[in-house]
Amino acid sequence: MKLTQEQIDELIHEGRRIMHPDDTEYEGYQTDQELKRPQPPLVKEPMRETSIPLPLDFKDLDIDNDFLHVINSRQSHRVYTQEKMTLLELSYLLWCSQGVKEIRGKSYATLRTVPGGGARHPFEVYMAIQNVEGLDDGFYHYLPMKHHIEFLKEKEDLRAFISDSLEGQLWAAKANVVFYYSYVCRRAEWRYGIYAHRMNMADAGHVTENVYLACTSIGLGGCAVGAVNGPLCDRELGLDGEEEFIFYAMPVGTVSVQDKDKEKDFYRFVEEEGL
């Protein structure tokens, strides 16, 4: 589909409208929460009958506890050594970015390791995993209430899927794990209705920044990616694409300081084009 400049301008302004706080008063409008309609579940039900418990002995990790050093060292990594990642490292990343610390009320909200508007936490975490100790390569789903993961299925040529799912970004295929984040629409819309969606974009940033910082603190690296082929991911993971859909991803892998120059190659065009 070839866009006219008028259509391009309209799409840009449509995106701006989603981002812009709306002070319009809609007479009589009430959210589902205000209308006392049933609350959606806090998390998705398990997709399989069995799951794998994740270790929580994080004291066994070599964690950089110098917070300012972690902040100053954080960067995007797109070069991975393809060494094996430990199950404890994977557990740590999941806990730091989506772990449930407490349940508010009987089942009103989850208090997690990341902030979320109204404590709705409308995201589910799926993973394409390869080269993680003790795990078969394939697709997984995180169960935050139990801090377990469940194995969904194997995938022939997982690397090709990863590249295709991230719009041809070949570097991502060498990651040990790619976190795919889905939006479960009703979880946030129940409380915020027509106002839900702007805050959800901010919440996605909360999640991936915690992944960045957790990676940095234990010597791993990652890079959040917005260029995601959502329909492809939805089909592969069995999501309906309407009430739940993949919209964001973050490859993470083992890294080495010796690859610093290779990382710079991703920005070689800046020097070549004199930008």
GICORMO-V632347 format. One record per pair of residues at least 24 apart in sequence whose C-alpha atoms are under 7 Angstrom apart, sorted by sequence separation. I is the first residue (numbers start at 1). J is the second residue. D is the distance in whole Angstrom. If there is no record, write none. Layout:
BEGIN
i=I j=J d=D
i=I j=J d=D
END
This chain:
BEGIN
i=225 j=249 d=5
i=224 j=249 d=6
i=225 j=250 d=6
i=224 j=250 d=4
i=223 j=250 d=6
i=224 j=251 d=7
i=222 j=250 d=7
i=223 j=251 d=6
i=222 j=251 d=5
i=223 j=252 d=7
i=222 j=252 d=4
i=221 j=252 d=6
i=222 j=253 d=6
i=221 j=253 d=6
i=55 j=88 d=6
i=220 j=253 d=6
i=221 j=254 d=6
i=58 j=92 d=7
i=220 j=254 d=5
i=221 j=255 d=6
i=220 j=255 d=6
i=55 j=91 d=6
i=54 j=91 d=6
i=100 j=144 d=6
i=132 j=176 d=6
i=87 j=132 d=6
i=99 j=144 d=6
i=100 j=145 d=6
i=131 j=176 d=6
i=85 j=131 d=7
i=86 j=132 d=6
i=87 j=133 d=6
i=98 j=144 d=7
i=130 j=176 d=5
i=84 j=131 d=5
i=85 j=132 d=5
i=86 j=133 d=5
i=87 j=134 d=7
i=129 j=176 d=6
i=130 j=177 d=6
i=84 j=132 d=6
i=85 j=133 d=6
i=129 j=177 d=4
i=84 j=133 d=6
i=128 j=177 d=6
i=129 j=178 d=7
i=127 j=177 d=6
i=128 j=178 d=5
i=127 j=178 d=5
i=128 j=179 d=7
i=127 j=179 d=5
i=126 j=179 d=6
i=127 j=180 d=6
i=125 j=179 d=6
i=126 j=180 d=5
i=125 j=180 d=6
i=126 j=181 d=6
i=125 j=181 d=5
i=124 j=181 d=6
i=125 j=182 d=7
i=123 j=181 d=6
i=124 j=182 d=5
i=185 j=243 d=6
i=123 j=182 d=5
i=124 j=183 d=7
i=184 j=243 d=6
i=185 j=244 d=6
i=123 j=183 d=5
i=167 j=227 d=6
i=184 j=244 d=5
i=122 j=183 d=6
i=123 j=184 d=6
i=166 j=227 d=6
i=167 j=228 d=6
i=183 j=244 d=5
i=122 j=184 d=5
i=166 j=228 d=5
i=167 j=229 d=6
i=182 j=244 d=6
i=183 j=245 d=6
i=122 j=185 d=7
i=165 j=228 d=6
i=166 j=229 d=6
i=182 j=245 d=5
i=183 j=246 d=6
i=165 j=229 d=5
i=182 j=246 d=4
i=122 j=187 d=5
i=181 j=246 d=6
i=182 j=247 d=6
i=122 j=188 d=6
i=180 j=246 d=7
i=181 j=247 d=6
i=42 j=109 d=7
i=120 j=187 d=6
i=165 j=232 d=6
i=181 j=248 d=5
i=120 j=188 d=6
i=165 j=233 d=6
i=180 j=248 d=6
i=181 j=249 d=6
i=180 j=249 d=4
i=179 j=249 d=5
i=180 j=250 d=7
i=178 j=249 d=7
i=179 j=250 d=5
i=178 j=250 d=5
i=179 j=251 d=6
i=178 j=251 d=4
i=177 j=251 d=6
i=178 j=252 d=6
i=177 j=252 d=5
i=175 j=251 d=6
i=176 j=252 d=6
i=177 j=253 d=7
i=175 j=252 d=5
i=176 j=253 d=5
i=175 j=253 d=5
i=172 j=251 d=6
i=117 j=199 d=6
i=117 j=203 d=7
i=116 j=203 d=5
i=85 j=176 d=7
i=115 j=206 d=7
i=79 j=171 d=7
i=82 j=174 d=6
i=114 j=206 d=6
i=54 j=147 d=6
i=78 j=171 d=6
i=82 j=175 d=7
i=114 j=207 d=6
i=53 j=147 d=6
i=54 j=148 d=5
i=78 j=172 d=7
i=80 j=174 d=6
i=82 j=176 d=7
i=53 j=148 d=4
i=80 j=175 d=6
i=52 j=148 d=5
i=53 j=149 d=7
i=51 j=148 d=6
i=52 j=149 d=5
i=51 j=149 d=6
i=52 j=150 d=6
i=51 j=150 d=4
i=50 j=150 d=7
i=48 j=150 d=7
i=97 j=207 d=5
i=97 j=210 d=5
i=96 j=210 d=6
i=97 j=211 d=6
i=96 j=211 d=7
i=93 j=211 d=6
i=96 j=214 d=7
i=93 j=214 d=6
i=93 j=215 d=7
i=74 j=212 d=7
i=74 j=213 d=6
i=74 j=216 d=6
i=70 j=213 d=7
i=73 j=216 d=7
i=77 j=221 d=5
i=78 j=222 d=7
i=76 j=221 d=7
i=77 j=222 d=5
i=78 j=223 d=6
i=40 j=186 d=7
i=70 j=216 d=6
i=76 j=222 d=6
i=77 j=223 d=6
i=40 j=187 d=6
i=70 j=217 d=6
i=76 j=223 d=5
i=39 j=190 d=7
i=64 j=217 d=5
i=63 j=217 d=5
i=64 j=218 d=6
i=63 j=218 d=5
i=62 j=218 d=6
i=33 j=190 d=6
i=32 j=190 d=5
i=33 j=191 d=5
i=31 j=190 d=6
i=32 j=191 d=6
i=31 j=191 d=6
i=31 j=192 d=6
i=31 j=193 d=5
i=85 j=254 d=7
i=83 j=254 d=6
i=82 j=254 d=6
i=80 j=253 d=6
i=81 j=254 d=6
i=80 j=254 d=5
i=81 j=255 d=5
i=80 j=255 d=5
i=81 j=256 d=7
i=79 j=255 d=7
i=19 j=198 d=5
i=18 j=198 d=6
i=79 j=263 d=6
i=78 j=263 d=7
i=77 j=263 d=7
END
